Amino acid sequence: MRLDQPRAVEITREKKGRSVEKFVAEPCTTDRYFLGECCRWDEVRGELYWVDVHEGHFFRATADHTTIDVVHRYDLEGNVSALAPLVDRNDGWIVAMNQSLYLLSESGQLREVAQLEEDAVMLLNDGAADPWGSFWVGSLAADEEPNRGSVYRFGPSSGVQRMFGGATVSNGIGWSLDRTTLYYVDSGPGTITSYDVGGHGEISGPRLFAHFDTATEGTPDGLCIDSEGFLWVAVWGGYEVRRYAPTGELVARVSVSTAQPSCCAIGGANGTTLYITTAQEDLPASKLDNEPEAGRLFAVNVDVKGRPLDPYRPFQQLSADGA
């Protein structure tokens, strides 16, 4: 099923007279990652997840504000770009890598469950499990050729479904608290699109939620939803993470000392720490010299909790009411 692209063009702006809250994130790891991504907080395990895409590393860590203790690193052979825990945490994770989806056991065993792209120039990118237990993931061409990418949904009963095409750099994806809205980032044109969501996760009615001037603002990248239903969006090239109300109003900015925040998640021991992955990728040597914190993980207390992480359900789908 392919959906038409959003028709309206509405640029999200700060409302006059309203104060935009300001935060400053600080680095919380000494290690630097080439392309940190897929930042997730798993409240069931009490662990923070992130990946270093091109190195094929998946990290699990305990996190108490800026104190990060890595409990395990999985070394995978490929570009690992997105993941979600299985509903039974002892069963591991579903992982997007290269052109396929895999099940990764806690002991590190991989089993391919679906190939989504057949062309070797296409790579899977960001993704997440939905409230009904399926896993969504988008793709992009390795050279970021416009409109080559797609967004897929994978479930144990439905298999692979191509939800729509025409994506350039498929990125952040998340669902509203009431499960009626899907938010989706395409970093290529710098857009966040919202969709209406039906009772079992079907989408319709795409409309523009926010548009970035990629030449001056940077581009939207990974996102997360908080317990108030607001969006936190990493701004690649923009030195910040932004918080948007469901109305599209910009309400907060988080300053980061390096150019390329890539993804974010809210959690940690206090439940209100925003964690931010960053990247060294695409930064020239001169900028890397001036930004020694590029590629590190950052953190800041934002005084709001995150939306619980949805798991992938490998054996059954949830009903429309979530039972």
N, C-alpha and C positions, 0 to 999 in steps of 0.2 A: 504494500500500500504506500503510495506516495502522496504527500500533502503539498499543496501550493505553498510557496514562500509567503511571508507576511506582506501585506499590501501597504499598510500605513507606514509612514516614516515619522517617528516622533522622538526627538532627542530629549533624554532625561536631563533635567536641570535642577539645581538647588532652588528651593522657593525663597523668594525675597523675604527677609525679615526673620526667617527661621534659622536658628543656630545649628550648625553642623558639628556634631561631637568629634573631638580629635583624640586619637590614641597614638602612642609611639611603641612599636614592637622592638624587642631586643633579641639578639641571637642567643640560642640556647644549645647549640652544638658546636664543637670545635671542628668536626669533620665538615668538609665542603663537598657537595654533590654536584655532578655535572648538569643533570637535569632532574632535580627533586620534583616529585609530583605525587598525585593521589594521596593527599593527606586525609586521614580518616581517624575518628575516635570511636573505638568499640567499647561501649560502656559495659557490655557483658564480660568481656575479658579484662576490662580495665587497662587497655593498651592503646597506644597510638601507633598507627601504621603510616608508612610512606614508602615511596620507591625512588630509585635512581634509574631512570628509564633505560638509557643506552648501556649502562653497566649491568643491567639485569638483576639489580639488588632489590629485595623486599625486606624492609625493616619492621620489627615489632619492638616496642619499648614501653616501659612504664613512664609516666609523665606527671610531675608535680610542679606546675608552673614552668620555670625555666630549668628544672632538674630533669634531665632525660637520661634514662638508663636503658640501653639496647639489650633486650633479652634474647633476641635471635636475629640473624641475617640469613635470608635464603638467597643463594646465588643461582640464578636461572639463566639459561642460554638463549638470550634474545632480548628484544625490546619489551620490557614488562611495563605496562602503562596504566592499568586499572585493576581493581580487585574489590571483592566483597566477601565477608565471612559467610559460611554456611550457617543455617539456622541452628544446627547442633554444632557448637564451636569446636567440639572434638573432631569433627569431620574435615576441618580446614577451611579453604577459601576457593572461590572461583576467580581465575586470573586471566586477564586479557594480555596476550603476548604475540607479537608479530601479526599474523593474520587469523589467529585462532583463539578459542577459549579453552582453558584447562582447569581441572580440579587439582589443587595442591593440598596434599595431606600435611598434617603437623610435622611429620617426620621428613618432609621434603620431597615426597614422591609426586610426580606429575602425570596426569592422564588427560589427553586431548578429548574434548567432548563435542566440539563444533568448529568447523572452519568457516569463517565469515567472508573472507576475501580470498580470491584465487590468484589475483595479480600480485606478483612479488613487490611491485612498486607501491602497493597499498599497505598501510599499517593501521592497526587499531590504536586508538588513543584513549581519552578519558571515558569513564563509565561508572555505573552504580546500579545496585539492586533497587527495584521499585517496591512499593508497599505490598504488592501482591506476590512477591517472591521471585519474579523474573529478573534477569540481568540485562541492562541496556548498555550499549557501548557504540561509540562513533568511530569513524575511520577518516583518514586523510591520505593524500598522495605524499610520498616521501619528499618530493620537491614542492609540495603545497600548491600544486596546480589547482586553480579555482574549480569548484563544483564537482570534484571527483569523488568526494567522500559520501558516506551514507551513515545512517543511524539504524542499528539493529536491536531487536529484542530477542532474548533467548530464554526459553522455559522448558521444563522437563516434559510437559505434555504437548506444547505447541511447537517446539523446535525453534529454528531460526526464522525470524520474520524481519524483512527489511521495512522499517517504518516510514522512512523517507530518504531521499537522496538530495543532491545539489549542495552538499556541505563542502566547505573548503578546509578549515581546520576545526574539526569537531572537538568540542571541549566540554566544559562543566555541564552537569545535569543534576536536577533535584526536583523534589515534589513538595507542594505546599502541605501544611499541617492537616488540612481537611481532605487531602488527596484529590482535589478537583482541578489543580493547576500543575502543569509541568513547566519548569524553567530550563532553557537550553541555550548554551553558548556556542556560537560559531566565531572563533577568533579571527578568521580571515577577513570578513567584512566588519568585524567589531560589533556584533549584535548579540543581544540577549532576547530570545523569543519565548513567549509564554503560549501554552496550549491548554485548551479545555481537556479534562481527563474524565473518561466514563467510568462506569462501575467496576470494570475489570482491567483498567489501565489503558484502554484505547484512547487515542488522542485525536483532536480535531480543532478547528478554529485558530490557526496560528496568528499571532499578532505581536507587533514589536513592543517589547518591554523597555529596552534601552538601546541606544546606539552611541558608540564611541567614535570620536574623530581619531583614527588610529595614528595620524601624523603628529598629533599634539598631546593626546591623552594616554597613549598606550592602548592595549587591547584587553578585553575581558578574557579570563582564563578559567581556572577551576573555581567552584563555588560550594557553599554550604548554606543550610537553612537553620535558623535558630528557633528557640522555643516560643518566640513571639511571631513567627512566620516571616521574619525579615531575611533578606538575602545578603550574604557576605561574598564578595566577588574579588578574587585576586586580579590585579591589573598588571599584566605583562608589559614591561617597558615603562610603567607609570610610577614605580617606587611606592606603591600603596595597595591596600585592600579597601574596598568600599562597602558600606552597608546601605541597602536600599529597603524602603518600606514596600509592602505588596502593591501599593499604588504607583510605584516607580520613583518616588521621591528619594533623593540622596540624603541620608540622615547622619552618616558618620564616615570618617576616613581614618585609616590606620597607616601611619607612615612607616616605611621600611627603608633601611639604609642602602639597599641595593636595587638595581633597576628591574629585576625580573621575578617578582612574586608569581608563583605558578598555581598554587592551590591552598585551601585553608580548611580547617575543621575546628570545632569548639568542643572542649572536653577537659581532660586532665583531672587530677585528684580533686580540685575544687569545682569542676564541672563548668567553669566559666572562662577558661583560658583559650584564646584563639591561637592556634598553631598555624604557621605559614611556611610552606616549602618555597625555596627560591632556586635559581639556576645560574650556572655559568655559561650555558650554551648561547651562542651568537654574540657574546660580549667580546669586543676587540681587546687585545692585550693591554692597551693603554687604559681601558676602563677597568679591566680586572685588577690592574696594579692599584687603581684608585679606590676599588671596592673590594677590600680583602674579605668582606663578609658574604660576598656572592656565593650562592650555593649552600649556605648554612640554613638550618631550621630556625625560625623566629617564634616568639611568643609574646602575648600581652593579655592581661586580664580585661575582659570587656563587660563584665557584670551581667551577662545573660547566658543561659545554658543553650546547648545545641539540640537540634532535633535528633532523636535516637536513630542510630544507624540501622537501615533496613538490611536484613540478611537475604542471601539467595537460598531458595528452597528447592533442593534437587529432586524431591520425590512427590511433591504435591503443590498445587496452587492454592492460595487463599481464596476464600469466597469474597463476594463484594463487600460484606460488612467486616472483613478482616478476621473472621473466626477460623 
